[in-house]
Structure formats: C-alpha cells, structure tokens
Amino acid sequence: MKLQVQVMDMRKKLSGAEHPNTLISMGNLAGTYYYQGKWNEAEKLEVQVMDMMQKLLGADHPDTLTNMGNLASTYHNQGKWNKAEQLQVQVMNMRKKLLGAEHPDTLTSIDNVAKTYHRQERWNEAEQLQVQVMDMRKKLFGAEHPDTLTSMDNLARTYHRQGRWNEAEQLQVQVMDMRRELLGAEYPHTLTSMGHLAITFYYQGRWNESEQLEVQVMDMRKKLLGAVHPNTLIIMENIARTYHKLGRQDKAEQLEVEVMNIKKKIGRDSLQ
C-alpha cells in the first residue's frame, strides 16, 4: 500500500490529478483500501475518480461505469443502501442500453441491485431481478455454470427470508447436488450450500435432516479449516441450536461450551 501511495502522489505531481495514469493509481489504492475493509478511505478515492472520469470520459464510458460500480460496492459494505442503490441502478440501466440486457456485465449489474434490495428487505423487488438473472444465466451459460448456481442460491435466500421454505429448498437441493458433482463434497461452496439447506430444514421443523447436514459440514470444516475457524464455529453453534430443538440438551450444552472456550482462547491470543 505504501508503494501505491507513492506512485499515486508521484503521478499527481508529474502528470496532474486528472491524468488517466493518476486515476488508475487512485483506483488501485482504493481497491486495496476496499479489501482491507477501510471503507471510508476507499470511498473518498472512488468518489474523486468517478467525478473525474465522468468529466473526462463521460458518464457512459466503461471505465466510468466500472468505477461507479466499485463505489456502489463500498456504499453497500458501509450499509449506505440508498447511495448504493442509486449508483447501481444507473450502472444497470446504462449497461442495458450500451451492452444489451443479456450481456454478462449487465447481468452482474442487475444482480448487484438485487443484493441491495435484499439487504433493504425489499424481498419482492429482489426476487423479480434475481429470477431474471437466473433465467438469463441458465439460457446463456447453462444450468451447471458457477454463475447460474450462484444466482439460484441468491434467489433461494430471498425465498428463505420470505418464509417460502419449499421454494427455497427446491433450489438449494439443486445447487447442493450440482456443486457436489462439479466441485466435490469438500469444496467451500458445496459446504455453504449444505449449510443453507440445513437452515431451511431447521425452519421447517425438520431437525433430524438439519442435523445430518450440519454434522457433515462441521466435520468437513474442522478437517479443512480447523476447529477455531469462524465458519467452523458458526456451524457448531447451528448444530447446538438444532440439538436444543431435538431435546438433546447435553449435546447442545457440550457444543456451546466448546465454542465458548474456543472464543475465549482466541480472545486471549489476540491480546498477546
């Protein structure tokens, strides 16, 4: 990051703040801030880059649209849903106009708007867009393409939040089975799919089926990620919750104590 700051400052000095190379440097530094979770720093740079690109290249230039999308993602991660939505809708509409409704970049833009609707609990609007993206990706890429499976998973989560358990389950089973077949049982995306389906079973009161999947996911995550990984701890907590529903209080308590002790140890280690 220090190098990126040096390069940016030098390009500003030599070429000026509006030179394309300076904007590239600013964008790269903003990306580094983004992946470090430094949203405010990323936002400041992305706003500057976007404003300059709109001035120099125009609002419909691909680089301008990419930067608008980056800034929208930063707003999304900050919980600034209205600001994120405003930019995402602009990018979506511009890409539809310039690239067409079926272009992969357009579909990504539509999906981004749907995610923001989802976070705003605007389930019906999210669903409408997610169905469009899923159907288009099936048509363009096929039912087994990773992007198609992601779309199916996203739509299933929206059904889940609406309490439409049967529709969520149907999609989640398809995604889980395809990911097992294509990626293998131990792949992270496969385990995530199994975990999502387990939660749907849980809310349907199908606790035995939920437990079976959760135990598989826990065992695999312990093996692949270790017992102290956050994703392992989450599934352990989920299983404990399922054990409570099954009336297996001893097993639930055993897992809860194990998770608590691990979290205490992690906390102590982080202070050393």
N, C-alpha and C positions, 0 to 999 in steps of 0.2 A: 504494500500500500504506500509506503514511503516513496518508493520509486515512481509510482503512478502520480503522486502529488508533485514530485519534482518535474516529471515530464509535462504535466498539465501546466504548471507555473512557467516552465521554460517556453512552452508553445504559446502561451498567452503573451509573454514578453516579446518573443521573436516574430510571431505571426499575427497576434491580435486575438481578442476574445471571440471573434466571430469566424475565425478561420476553421474550415472543416476538420483539420487535424486537431485543433484545440477542442472542438466539440466532441471528437472521438475520444480524446483523453478524458474529458469530463464525464462522458458516458461510461467509460471503463471504470473510472473511480467510483461513480455512482453504483455500478454493478457490484463492486467489491463491498461497498457500504451495505448494499441490499443483502448480500449473502452473509454478512456479519450481523444482520439484524439491526443495523444502525439506520433506522427508517428516516429519522429527521434529516440526517446528513445526506442520505440518498435523495430524499425529496427536494432539498434545496438545489442540488446539482441538476436533477432531472427537470425541474421547472425552468431553470436557466437554459438548458439545452433545448427543451421543447419550444420555448419562446423564440430562441434564435433560429431554430430550424424552420419554424413557421414563417418567420420573417424572410429567411434566405432562400428556402426551398419551396415553401408553400405548404398549406395545411394538408394537401392530399399526396405529398411525396412519401414513398415507402419508408424512408428513414424517419420522417416526422411521425408517421403512424406507429412505427416501432417504439419510438421514444414515448409517445403518448400512452402506449400500452404498458411500458415499463413504469411510468409514473402512476398509472392506474393500479398496477400491482402493488406498488408501495403504499398507496392510499388504502388498498384492500387490507394489507397487513397491519396498517395502523388503525383499522376499524373505521376509517372515514368512508363509509359506504356510499354516501351521496356523491362525493367527489369522484370516487372510483367509477360509479355507475355513469356519471356524466361523460367522462372520458371514454369509457368502454363502449358506450352507445355510439359516440362519434366515430370511433375506430371501426366498429362493426358496420355502421351504415356506409362509411367511406369505402371499406373493403368490398362490401356488396356491390357498390356502384362501379368500382375500378376493376375488381377481380372476378366478380360474379358470386352468386350465393353458394356455389359448390366448391369453391377454392379452399384448400386446406387452411390457409391463413384466415379466411373468412369464418370457417367453422370454429377455429380456435377463438376468434373474437366473440362469436356467439356464445361459446362455452364459458368464456370469462364473464360475460354479462349474466349468464345463468348462475354462476357461482356467487356473484354479488347479490342477486335476488335471493338465493338460498340463504346467505348469511343474514339478509334482512327479513327472513321468514316470509318471503313473498312466494309461497310454495307453488301456486298456480302458474305464475309468470315464469318461475324457474323451470317447472315441468314442461311448459309449452316449448321453450327453447331447447331443453335437453332432448326432448323427443325428436325435434328437427335435426339436431346434431347427430343423434344416434342413428336415425334412419338414413341420413345422408352418408355417414361414415360406413354403414353397412353396404350401401349401394356402391360407394367409391372404392372401399378398401376390403370389404368382405367382413363376415361376422366374427372372424378369429383375429383380426388385426388388433394390436395393443390399444390403438386409439379408440376403436369401436368398443372394446371391453371396458375401457375407462369411462366412456360415455354411458354404457349400460350400468356401470357401478354408480356413477353420479346420479342417474335417474332413480336407481333403486334407493339411494339415500334420501332423495326427495319424497319418494313414496313412503319410506320409513317414517320420515318426520310428519307426514300426513296421517300416519296410523293405517296406511293401506298395506297391511302386512303380507297379504297373499301376492300382490303385485310385486312388492319388494323381494319376496322370497323367490319368485319365479326367475327374476333377473339375476339375483345373487347366486342361485344354483347354477345357472348357465355360465356366469362369469367364473365361478369357482372351478367348475368342471373343465372349462376351456383352458384356464390358466394351469391347472394341474397337468393337463395333457400337453400343453405347449411349453410350459416353463419348468414343470416338475413340482413335486409336493413341498419341497423345501424353499422355494423361491419366495422372497418377501411379499410380492404382490399376491401370490397364492395364499399365503398365511393371512394377509389382510382380508382377502375375500372370505376365507373361512371364519375369521373373527366377525365380519359384518353379518354373515348368515347366522352365526351363533347368537348375536344380539337380537336378530329378528325372531329366531326361535324363542328366545327369552321372553320377549314382549308378547308372544302368542301363548305363553304359559307352557311351552314345550321344553321344559327344563332338562329332561334327560337328553334330548337331542342337542340342546345347547351345550350341556356339559361335555358330551362326547367330542364335539368340535373344539371346545375351549381347551380341553386337556391335550389334544393333539397339537394345537397351536402353542400352548405353553411349553410342552416338551421340546418342540422343534426350536422355539425361540431360545430356550435355555441352552440347547445344543449349539445353535448358530451364533447367538448374540451374547450369551452368558446370563446368569441369574440376576445380575444387577442392572441390566439394560432397561431403560424406561418402558420399551414396548413389552418386555417380559413382565415387568411389574404390573402394567395395565391389565394384561390377560389374567394374571394371578388374582388381581382384585375382582375381575369379572367372574372368575370361577368361584371365588368366595361368596359373591352375591348370589350365584346360582345355587351353591350348596345351601345357603340360607333358605331359599325357596323350596329346596328338596327336603328340608328338615334335617340336614346333615350338619348340625351346628358345630360338632367337634372338628370336622374337616375345614369348615369355614373359618373357625377361630384359628386353627393351625396356620392356614394360609395368611390370614390377616396379621398374625404375629410375625410371620416370616417376612412379609412385605414391610411391616413397620420397622423391624430390626435392620433390614437392608437399607431403608431410607435413613435411619439414624446413623448407620455406618457411613453412608455416602455423605451425609451432612458433616460428620466429624472429619472425614478425609478431606473434604473441600476446604475446611478451616485450617488444615495443617500446611 
